[in-house]
């Protein structure tokens, strides 16, 4: 299995902090946000390589970070060539960029890196092994306003997705989809097909909405907190929380 870390966004809401520095490397509790994710990736023995995709602006920062990690799994940084928020490839475009650049022919774990989540990725992986099908992470949410801002999945009794809507005006389920995905290698050609059909290259949840209609796709319901570090206030709040741990 390969792990793809999505780090090509420009995090404009966090300017000026992220104007010339990647959000994923901002410190929370004395460590880079990305370091917490890396810890969880390293617990999955089946992952043998980590591919980090970023933009031309942030590439030197991630290359420096990767060179200093001496990680137990090799980390390779991919520059998608974009330089600003207007010419970005989008999350799904970046996934396909890595698949083609690295000639990937393995299952993939895809992670957004601007969130801090407290569940074990190993548990997610073990759930995937029981399904051997595309899997996403979800959490049951009670906040209707939050549900309107994210992807929402409707599930059957076996946790298979039977409906999915990105940012629904009227959520039909309490399962919010978070940006952690596993795709088996058999379905990877569908990602290129998705893009060739002219679908949105951004918001990785859009790929889930496409995929579940073509092949059984399952949801792993995790427990625990997931912090969206999207604003200065959110960053300060999470930094204080982690500094006190």
C-alpha positions in Angstrom: 0.0 0.0 0.0 1.1 3.6 -0.7 0.1 6.6 1.3 -0.7 9.9 -0.5 -0.5 13.0 1.6 -2.4 16.0 0.1 -0.4 19.1 0.8 -0.9 21.3 -2.3 -3.6 23.6 -1.0 -2.7 27.3 -0.4 -4.7 27.7 2.9 -5.6 31.3 2.0 -7.8 31.7 5.1 -4.6 31.5 7.2 -2.7 34.2 5.4 -0.2 35.7 6.2 1.0 32.6 8.1 0.6 30.4 5.1 1.4 32.9 2.4 4.9 31.5 2.1 4.8 28.5 4.4 2.6 25.3 4.2 -0.3 24.9 6.6 0.6 21.3 7.3 4.0 22.3 8.7 2.5 24.9 11.1 3.2 23.9 14.7 0.6 22.7 17.2 1.8 21.8 20.6 5.4 22.2 19.5 5.2 19.8 16.5 4.2 20.2 12.9 0.5 19.3 12.2 1.8 16.8 9.6 4.0 15.0 12.3 0.9 13.8 14.1 -0.5 12.3 10.9 2.8 10.7 10.1 2.9 8.9 13.5 -0.4 7.2 12.6 0.7 6.3 9.0 3.8 4.7 10.4 1.6 2.3 12.5 0.4 0.6 9.3 3.0 -2.0 8.4 1.6 -2.6 4.9 2.4 1.0 3.8 5.9 0.8 2.2 6.1 4.3 0.7 4.7 7.8 1.5 4.0 10.2 -1.4 3.6 13.8 -0.4 2.1 16.0 -3.2 2.5 19.8 -2.9 2.9 22.9 -5.1 5.9 24.7 -6.4 5.7 27.3 -3.7 5.9 24.9 -0.8 8.1 22.2 -2.2 11.4 23.4 -0.6 9.7 23.4 2.8 8.4 19.9 2.5 11.7 18.6 1.0 13.5 20.0 4.0 11.0 18.5 6.4 11.2 15.1 4.7 15.0 15.1 4.7 15.1 15.8 8.4 12.5 13.2 9.5 14.7 10.0 9.0 11.3 8.3 8.9 10.9 4.5 9.1 9.0 4.6 5.7 10.5 6.5 2.7 8.9 9.8 1.9 9.0 11.2 -1.6 7.8 14.8 -2.3 6.0 15.5 -5.6 5.8 19.1 -7.0 2.5 19.5 -9.0 3.9 22.6 -10.6 1.2 25.0 -9.5 2.0 28.4 -8.0 -1.2 29.9 -6.8 -4.8 29.2 -5.7 -6.1 29.9 -9.2 -4.0 27.3 -11.1 -4.1 24.5 -8.5 -4.8 20.9 -9.7 -7.3 20.3 -6.9 -7.2 17.4 -4.5 -8.5 14.8 -7.0 -6.2 16.2 -9.7 -3.3 15.8 -7.3 -4.1 12.2 -6.5 -4.1 11.4 -10.2 -0.9 13.4 -10.7 0.9 11.2 -8.1 -0.6 7.9 -9.4 0.8 8.7 -12.9 4.1 10.3 -11.7 4.9 7.3 -9.4 3.4 4.7 -11.6 1.3 3.4 -8.7 -0.1 -0.1 -8.9 -1.0 -0.6 -5.2 -3.8 0.1 -2.9 -3.7 3.7 -1.7 -4.4 5.5 1.6 -5.2 9.2 0.8 -5.1 11.8 3.6 -5.8 15.5 3.7 -3.2 17.0 6.0 -4.8 20.1 7.4 -6.9 18.3 10.0 -5.8 16.7 13.3 -7.7 13.5 14.0 -7.3 11.4 17.1 -8.4 7.9 15.9 -6.0 5.2 14.8 -5.5 4.9 11.0 -4.6 1.3 11.7 -8.2 0.7 12.8 -9.4 2.2 9.6 -7.0 0.0 7.6 -8.2 -3.1 9.5 -11.8 -2.2 8.6 -10.8 -1.8 5.0 -9.3 -5.4 5.0 -12.7 -6.8 5.9 -14.3 -5.0 2.9 -11.6 -5.0 0.2 -13.5 -2.1 -1.4 -13.2 1.7 -1.4 -13.6 3.0 2.2 -14.0 6.4 3.7 -14.0 7.8 7.3 -17.1 9.2 8.8 -18.2 10.4 12.1 -21.8 10.8 13.5 -22.4 14.5 13.9 -25.3 16.3 15.6 -24.5 19.8 14.4 -26.7 20.5 11.4 -24.7 23.5 10.4 -21.5 21.4 10.3 -23.3 18.8 8.2 -24.2 21.4 5.6 -20.5 22.3 5.2 -19.2 18.8 4.5 -19.9 15.7 2.6 -22.7 13.6 4.1 -23.1 9.8 3.5 -26.3 7.8 4.0 -25.4 4.2 5.0 -27.1 0.8 5.1 -26.8 -1.7 7.9 -23.4 -3.0 6.6 -22.0 0.5 6.5 -22.2 0.6 2.7 -22.8 4.1 1.2 -26.2 4.2 -0.4 -26.3 8.0 -0.9 -23.7 10.8 -0.8 -24.1 14.6 -1.1 -21.4 17.2 -0.9 -22.4 20.1 1.3 -26.2 19.3 1.3 -28.7 22.1 1.9 -30.8 19.5 3.8 -28.7 16.7 5.2 -30.4 13.3 5.1 -27.9 11.6 7.4 -25.8 12.4 10.4 -22.7 10.8 9.0 -20.1 13.5 8.0 -17.4 12.3 5.7 -13.8 13.2 6.6 -10.8 13.4 4.3 -9.3 9.9 4.9 -9.8 7.4 2.1 -8.6 4.0 1.0 -8.9 2.9 -2.6 -7.9 -0.6 -3.8 -5.7 -0.7 -6.8 -8.5 -2.3 -8.9 -10.5 1.0 -8.8 -7.6 3.4 -9.5 -8.4 3.7 -13.2 -11.7 5.2 -12.2 -10.0 8.3 -10.9 -8.5 9.1 -14.3 -11.9 8.3 -15.9 -13.6 10.6 -13.4 -11.3 13.5 -14.4 -11.6 12.8 -18.1 -15.3 13.1 -17.9 -14.9 16.7 -16.8 -15.9 16.3 -13.1 -14.7 18.6 -10.4 -11.0 18.2 -9.6 -11.4 19.7 -6.1 -13.0 18.5 -2.9 -12.0 14.8 -2.7 -15.5 14.0 -1.4 -16.7 14.4 -5.0 -14.7 11.3 -5.9 -16.6 9.4 -3.2 -19.9 10.6 -4.7 -18.8 9.2 -8.1 -17.2 6.0 -6.8 -20.1 4.6 -4.7 -22.4 4.5 -7.8 -19.9 2.3 -9.6 -18.6 0.0 -6.9 -19.6 -0.9 -3.3 -18.0 1.8 -1.1 -18.0 1.6 2.7 -17.7 4.0 5.6 -15.6 3.5 8.8 -17.3 5.3 11.7 -14.5 6.6 14.0 -14.8 7.8 17.5 -12.8 10.7 18.9 -12.1 14.3 17.9 -11.2 15.7 14.5 -10.0 19.3 14.5 -10.4 21.4 11.3 -7.6 23.9 11.5 -9.0 26.3 8.9 -8.8 29.7 10.6 -6.5 31.6 12.9 -8.9 31.2 15.8 -9.1 27.4 15.2 -5.3 27.2 15.0 -4.8 29.1 18.3 -7.4 26.9 20.0 -5.9 23.6 18.9 -2.4 24.8 19.7 -3.4 25.7 23.2 -5.2 22.3 23.7 -2.2 20.3 22.4 0.3 22.4 24.4 -1.5 21.5 27.6 -1.5 17.8 26.8 
